[in-house]
Amino acid sequence: MKKTTNKVISTDGKRSISVEEFDRLADSGSDEIDQFLDWSKGKRGGARRGAGRKPKPAARLEVMIRPELRDKLRRIAKDQGVTQVKLVESAIERM
């Protein structure tokens, strides 16, 4: 997109429109705007496919336990070098 002070010029240089007209085309979703954008330079901006945190197949569970049991859970998990969640999951799987 070539842009002068108040005009937007098409990629082939044959047509120019006002910035306001360009905004109107963009807002309306018109395909006419394509002649003012150079799509060969690739998509810019927005999220990339596969970017971000990967979803984890898990369900949230909240459990109220006595503070001394919570402390014991933390100690055991730290001693074994695992997370508290992994420790609880392995205990449940053994049942």
C-alpha positions as a LaTeX table, in Angstrom:
\begin{tabular}{lrrr}
\hline
Residue & $x$ (\AA) & $y$ (\AA) & $z$ (\AA) \\
\hline
Met1 & 0.00 & 0.00 & 0.00 \\
Lys2 & 1.53 & 3.28 & $-1.09$ \\
Lys3 & 0.29 & 6.17 & 0.93 \\
Thr4 & 0.79 & 9.86 & 0.30 \\
Thr5 & $-0.54$ & 12.55 & 2.59 \\
Asn6 & $-4.26$ & 12.06 & 1.90 \\
Lys7 & $-4.34$ & 9.43 & $-0.83$ \\
Val8 & $-3.87$ & 5.69 & $-1.03$ \\
Ile9 & $-2.44$ & 4.51 & $-4.36$ \\
Ser10 & $-3.14$ & 1.05 & $-5.79$ \\
Thr11 & $-0.25$ & $-1.40$ & $-6.07$ \\
Asp12 & $-0.19$ & $-0.98$ & $-9.87$ \\
Gly13 & $-0.18$ & 2.81 & $-9.49$ \\
Lys14 & $-3.23$ & 3.30 & $-11.73$ \\
Arg15 & $-5.76$ & 4.34 & $-9.09$ \\
Ser16 & $-5.77$ & 6.50 & $-6.01$ \\
Ile17 & $-8.44$ & 6.99 & $-3.39$ \\
Ser18 & $-8.74$ & 9.07 & $-0.26$ \\
Val19 & $-7.75$ & 7.64 & 3.10 \\
Glu20 & $-11.38$ & 7.92 & 4.15 \\
Glu21 & $-12.48$ & 5.85 & 1.12 \\
Phe22 & $-9.81$ & 3.26 & 1.92 \\
Asp23 & $-11.10$ & 3.05 & 5.51 \\
Arg24 & $-14.66$ & 2.64 & 4.23 \\
Leu25 & $-13.58$ & $-0.22$ & 1.94 \\
Ala26 & $-11.70$ & $-1.87$ & 4.81 \\
Asp27 & $-14.62$ & $-1.52$ & 7.21 \\
Ser28 & $-17.11$ & $-2.89$ & 4.68 \\
Gly29 & $-15.00$ & $-6.00$ & 3.99 \\
Ser30 & $-14.99$ & $-5.26$ & 0.26 \\
Asp31 & $-12.68$ & $-7.25$ & $-2.04$ \\
Glu32 & $-12.03$ & $-3.97$ & $-3.84$ \\
Ile33 & $-9.45$ & $-3.16$ & $-1.17$ \\
Asp34 & $-7.16$ & $-5.93$ & $-2.50$ \\
Gln35 & $-5.86$ & $-3.68$ & $-5.29$ \\
Phe36 & $-4.40$ & $-1.37$ & $-2.63$ \\
Leu37 & $-2.65$ & $-4.09$ & $-0.60$ \\
Asp38 & 0.42 & $-6.10$ & $-1.57$ \\
Trp39 & $-0.41$ & $-9.60$ & $-0.35$ \\
Ser40 & 2.85 & $-11.05$ & $-1.77$ \\
Lys41 & 4.73 & $-9.78$ & 1.27 \\
Gly42 & 2.92 & $-12.29$ & 3.44 \\
Lys43 & 0.46 & $-11.97$ & 6.22 \\
Arg44 & 1.49 & $-9.58$ & 8.93 \\
Gly45 & 0.15 & $-9.24$ & 12.41 \\
Gly46 & $-2.23$ & $-11.42$ & 14.33 \\
Ala47 & $-1.69$ & $-14.81$ & 15.87 \\
Arg48 & 0.25 & $-17.47$ & 13.98 \\
Arg49 & $-1.19$ & $-20.94$ & 13.65 \\
Gly50 & 0.18 & $-23.11$ & 16.45 \\
Ala51 & 1.49 & $-20.17$ & 18.47 \\
Gly52 & 0.88 & $-19.86$ & 22.18 \\
Arg53 & 0.42 & $-22.39$ & 24.91 \\
Lys54 & $-0.64$ & $-25.84$ & 23.89 \\
Pro55 & $-3.93$ & $-27.04$ & 25.38 \\
Lys56 & $-3.63$ & $-29.58$ & 28.16 \\
Pro57 & $-6.27$ & $-32.28$ & 28.45 \\
Ala58 & $-7.05$ & $-31.71$ & 32.11 \\
Ala59 & $-9.97$ & $-30.92$ & 34.37 \\
Arg60 & $-9.78$ & $-28.45$ & 37.22 \\
Leu61 & $-10.36$ & $-29.82$ & 40.73 \\
Glu62 & $-10.23$ & $-27.88$ & 43.96 \\
Val63 & $-9.87$ & $-29.73$ & 47.24 \\
Met64 & $-9.80$ & $-28.28$ & 50.73 \\
Ile65 & $-7.27$ & $-30.04$ & 52.98 \\
Arg66 & $-5.83$ & $-29.30$ & 56.38 \\
Pro67 & $-2.77$ & $-27.01$ & 56.32 \\
Glu68 & $-0.49$ & $-29.70$ & 57.79 \\
Leu69 & $-1.45$ & $-32.12$ & 54.97 \\
Arg70 & $-0.81$ & $-29.40$ & 52.41 \\
Asp71 & 2.65 & $-28.84$ & 53.92 \\
Lys72 & 3.32 & $-32.60$ & 53.87 \\
Leu73 & 2.23 & $-32.78$ & 50.22 \\
Arg74 & 4.60 & $-29.92$ & 49.33 \\
Arg75 & 7.53 & $-31.55$ & 51.20 \\
Ile76 & 7.03 & $-34.96$ & 49.59 \\
Ala77 & 6.66 & $-33.46$ & 46.13 \\
Lys78 & 9.83 & $-31.41$ & 46.59 \\
Asp79 & 11.77 & $-34.42$ & 47.93 \\
Gln80 & 10.68 & $-36.54$ & 44.94 \\
Gly81 & 11.34 & $-33.73$ & 42.46 \\
Val82 & 7.80 & $-33.71$ & 41.08 \\
Thr83 & 4.92 & $-31.26$ & 41.16 \\
Gln84 & 2.19 & $-31.56$ & 43.73 \\
Val85 & $-0.27$ & $-32.33$ & 40.95 \\
Lys86 & 1.88 & $-35.21$ & 39.65 \\
Leu87 & 2.18 & $-36.60$ & 43.16 \\
Val88 & $-1.59$ & $-36.53$ & 43.70 \\
Glu89 & $-2.24$ & $-38.00$ & 40.23 \\
Ser90 & 0.16 & $-40.89$ & 40.84 \\
Ala91 & $-1.45$ & $-41.60$ & 44.24 \\
Ile92 & $-4.91$ & $-41.70$ & 42.67 \\
Glu93 & $-3.71$ & $-43.93$ & 39.81 \\
Arg94 & $-2.36$ & $-46.45$ & 42.34 \\
Met95 & $-5.79$ & $-46.78$ & 43.98 \\
\hline
\end{tabular}
